[in-house]
Amino acid sequence: MELYCKEHPRSPSAVRRPRIMIRGGSCVALLGSTLEDGIAGIGGSVEEALRAFDLHYLESVRSHR
């Protein structure tokens, strides 16, 4: 996570710092208390999960405008 955030310092992941969890062989980046209530990114690696989180976060911001 630190390397991704260093390489993408203005990304939602770097600014919001989601929790990283491993679930059933997948990495999950989660901001919030649950997958249903929060913003999450899921991938095969931490970097993929953070990339997915960034996309979902930006989609969420755009849909609330």
Backbone torsions as a table, in degrees:
resi	resn	phi	psi	omega
1	MET	NA	-42.6	-178.1
2	GLU	-60.0	-42.0	179.7
3	LEU	-64.9	-45.0	178.9
4	TYR	-59.8	-46.2	-178.5
5	CYS	-66.5	-34.4	176.8
6	LYS	-67.7	-38.9	-179.9
7	GLU	-76.3	-22.9	-178.6
8	HIS	-130.5	65.7	-170.3
9	PRO	-65.3	-20.4	-179.8
10	ARG	-103.7	7.0	-179.2
11	SER	-72.4	157.8	175.0
12	PRO	-56.1	-35.2	178.8
13	SER	-63.0	-42.6	-179.0
14	ALA	-70.1	-36.3	-177.8
15	VAL	-79.7	-44.5	-174.2
16	ARG	-91.7	-21.4	177.5
17	ARG	52.1	68.6	178.1
18	PRO	-66.5	156.2	174.2
19	ARG	-70.7	145.4	176.3
20	ILE	-110.0	128.7	178.8
21	MET	-132.9	154.9	173.5
22	ILE	-108.9	123.2	-179.2
23	ARG	-131.5	112.7	175.7
24	GLY	53.5	40.3	179.0
25	GLY	86.9	-2.9	176.9
26	SER	-111.3	152.0	174.4
27	CYS	-96.4	140.0	-179.8
28	VAL	-125.7	128.6	171.6
29	ALA	-106.1	118.9	-172.0
30	LEU	-129.5	129.2	171.2
31	LEU	-114.8	112.0	-175.3
32	GLY	125.4	-177.6	-174.5
33	SER	-88.7	-29.8	-179.9
34	THR	-141.2	163.9	176.3
35	LEU	-61.5	-35.7	-177.9
36	GLU	-71.9	-36.5	-175.2
37	ASP	-96.7	-16.6	-173.9
38	GLY	-107.1	-164.8	174.5
39	ILE	-113.3	128.3	-173.8
40	ALA	-134.9	154.2	170.4
41	GLY	-131.6	136.6	-177.2
42	ILE	-125.6	136.9	178.9
43	GLY	-159.6	175.3	-180.0
44	GLY	-78.4	-11.4	177.2
45	SER	-142.0	169.0	177.5
46	VAL	-61.0	-43.5	-179.6
47	GLU	-61.0	-43.8	178.5
48	GLU	-63.7	-40.1	178.8
49	ALA	-65.1	-40.8	178.7
50	LEU	-68.0	-38.6	175.8
51	ARG	-61.9	-44.7	178.6
52	ALA	-65.2	-40.0	176.7
53	PHE	-59.0	-46.6	-179.7
54	ASP	-57.6	-44.9	178.8
55	LEU	-62.5	-46.5	-179.5
56	HIS	-65.5	-38.6	178.6
57	TYR	-62.2	-48.0	-179.4
58	LEU	-64.9	-37.5	175.5
59	GLU	-62.2	-41.4	179.8
60	SER	-63.7	-42.9	179.3
61	VAL	-64.4	-43.4	-179.5
62	ARG	-65.0	-37.8	-177.8
63	SER	-73.4	-17.0	179.5
64	HIS	-95.7	6.1	179.4
65	ARG	-82.7	NA	NA
